[in-house]
Amino acid sequence: MLDEPKGEKYWINTDTELKIDPNAPEWAKKEFKEYMKLMSNKPDKDGMVKLY
């Protein structure tokens, strides 16, 4: 299970997308980018997402 992102308070959830506040600190922007990349992985035939 993933930990809650520390910069989540800078996230903006709209009707069509999830984005980061442009005024967020650089560490929060980097964390958001890494988290979104992680969440975009596709599950395998067994429904598991594997990280390497």
Residue, then its C-alpha position, 0 to 999 in steps of 0.5 A: m500500500l502506498d503512503e499518502p503523498k505529502g504534497e497532496k494539499y497542492w493537488i487540484n481535482t477538476d471535473t476532467e483532471l487531477k493536476i498540481d497547483p502551479n504555485a506548489p513547491e518544486w518538491a511537491k511538483k516532482e512528487f506529483k509527477e512521480y505519483m501520476k507515473l506510478m498510477s498510470n501503470k497497467p495491471d497484468k492479466d492477473g490484475m497486479v501492477k508490478l513495479y521494477 
